Structure formats: structure tokens, C-alpha cells
Amino acid sequence: MTSSEKEFQAWYGRHAKRFGLGADPDDPSQFYDYRSAHAEGVEPGEDGHWDSKFKRAGHPNMYPTSGWENALMNGVARDSKTGELANPVSVAANDSVRRHVLAQQAMDMARGIRRKPR
């Protein structure tokens, strides 16, 4: 393990313990790029919220709003990563990615498969 990898693992481990994150920073079901956040010196807020810049496709809060369907219909839902107005296709695609990743993870667990971190 390189010194930069050890530094990243220590950094991630502190945050994982403090905010209850999964043990594997590369787990696709976390829908967040912790490695890029670390590389850019990004830290979570006191409440554990991370910069939206590093959200991955499928992130459950990519389009945050209560009743996003209503907000989308009224043209006020925004992509939390880009700030652009959301459209039904991008919202549906994000939901599809999340369902696919979580379904793949469930199938892997049922088969006893443990995927290597990238």
C-alpha cells in the first residue's frame, strides 16, 4: 500500500467512524467519490454533509426536494451536483442507476461474491 493510499484510508476511516459510513470507500452503493473529495481537500460539514460535486450517478439526493415529482412538474427541481434544472429523463436515469447498483450488490451478496475495490 502506497503512502498516499495509507493517508487516504486513514482520512476515510476517521470520517467513516464519525459519520457511520460504510467500511469500503469504493462501495458503489455509497454513490459518492470519496477519493476525489480527498484529493481536492474536501471535508464534510459538521452535520456530515459532503459537497455535492462528488456525488455519483444514482445518489439518492441528486435531486433533493420534498415531493420531487411535484417540484419537477413545476420546474423547480434542481440537480444538486450541477445546479441545473432537472428534467424527467435525468431523474428517471438517476433512479435507474441507483436501483441497478443496489440490485447488483444484493445479487452478489446472495451468491457470496465480494467485489474488489477499484
N, C-alpha and C positions, 0 to 999 in steps of 0.2 A: 504494500500500500504506500503510495507516494505521500510526501509531507502535505501537499495541498489536499489530497483526499482525506488524510487524517484530520486536518484542520476543518474541512467541510463536515465530516462525520461528527466531530466534537460540537461544532456550531449547531448542526441539525439536532443532535442529541439533546442539547440544552433546551432548544425550543420545543422539541417533541415532548420532553418530560413536562415542561412548564404548561404547555397548551393541550396536551393529550393527543398529539399527532401519532400516526402510525409509525412503527419502528423503521419501516423502509421508505426513505425519502423518494425513491423512484417508483413506488407503487402507483400504477396508473389510476387507481381508484381515488387517489388524493386529488387528481385534477389540478395540480399546481407544480410549477417548475422551481423547486427549491434550490437547485444548483445554480440556475441563472440569477435568482434573487441573491444568493450568497455571493456570486461573482460580482454583482453590482453593489454589494454592501447594503442591501435592503434588510431591514429588521421589521418584525411585526410590531403593531401598536400594543399598548398596554393591555388592550382587550383581546389580543391575539389575532386581530385582523391584519391580513397581508395585503400588499399592494396588488391591485387588480391586474397590473401589467403582466404578471407571470401566471395568470390563470390559463389552464389548458382547455381545449375543446371538451365539452361535457361538464364543465364546472357547474354545480347546481345554482350558484348565484351569478352566473354570467349575465342574466337579465333580472336583476333584483327589483322586485316591486310586489306589493301585496296584490294578488289578483292580476298577474302579468297579462292574462288573456284580455282583461278589460283595458288595461293600460295600453296594450298593443293595438287593440281595436280603436282606441282614441289617439293613437300616435304619440304616446308619451313614454313608452318603454325604451330604455337605452341599454346598449351593450356596455357593461361595467368596465370592460377592458379598453375599448376604443372610444367610448362616449358617443358613438353614432346611434341614430335611431334604429331600433330593432325592426326586423320585418318577420312575418310569419315563417318564412323559409329558414332563416338563420336560427330562430328559436327552436323550430322543429328539428333542425340538424343537430343543434347542441344537445337536445334531449335524446336524440337517437344515438349520438356518440356515448353519452353517459350510460344509457341502457345497455349498449353493446359491451362497453368495458366492464360493467358490473356483472353482466351475464357471463362473459368470458371468465372472469375471476371466479364466479360461483361454479362454473363447469370444471375449471382447473382444480378447485378445492375438492369437489366431489370425486375427481379422478386421482387426487393425491399429487397433483403436479404443482411444483414450486418454481415459478419463473425466476431466472436470474435477473438481478438489477442490471440495467444497461450501463 
